[in-house]
């Protein structure tokens, strides 16, 4: 019996999402190295094995340690933190570890302290402006490549980018524009350095572009992560249909305020995070209520959405005509705005078939 906020996973939807991107990668001749930061689960990662995946992406060395129990080729798609050198050495001894670098100081430090060989991707900024080397900063790129060549323990793997600015899009057409521009920039790097490094990899990763585009010519590897569950953010961007969202939070109703057409649920920022989207019709929302349907969930309930969050409280806007259909102690099922954050906060999934999967 559900008594507290509980994150549910629809395994069939999740596996279908995995198969969709895996099939696209195979069709396009791409290496599929999915990002595990969304699910953070060894159990879910096994479903990728079923479609031929043998390499992972993670967002931290701690996550790499967790998945290294069952995976032996892992890229940490985050700027290298030299303060974790002991963990880097431990992992590099055990698996094929690939790190992201964008400055000379990190390479200097690795040269002095690294005990085992590992791969290096140069992190490129393809327009997101979060971190990474400017795509036309050839002086820095050449300096870093020369430094890598002089170090026997380092192997240059290629150029890695995340087109995170695709999250600002609101249509498939806009996503395609971002993708093509990012791809064009990376392919200029590939053309410039391919003769010197014939085996270099161009690695691109973001769920919107990988979900929408059918043109990956010249790209070698994709690393989407959120697609495994999708969420309301991806839906409003244009990445997925609502029926592809594979997680929903079940939350108890703890209060009703019919005078203002609101229901209060046990489910707040510590369950959903406080990520939000600006919906064209309903304004700022933190989640959408869906119908309970059999062992899973169905369509969104019209005009019912999570309108505000505090630490434990969630306030749901309810149409005046239907507020009396809901009672204290009932459960509301809510699609999250950001499934990665919700999963990280909840630390486990309950499947619609009664299983419980733990996370790292």
Order of alpha helices (4+ residues) and beta strands (2+ residues): beta-alpha-beta-alpha-beta-alpha-beta-alpha-beta-alpha-beta-beta-alpha-beta-alpha-beta-alpha-beta-alpha-beta-beta-alpha-beta-beta-beta-beta-beta-beta-alpha-beta-beta
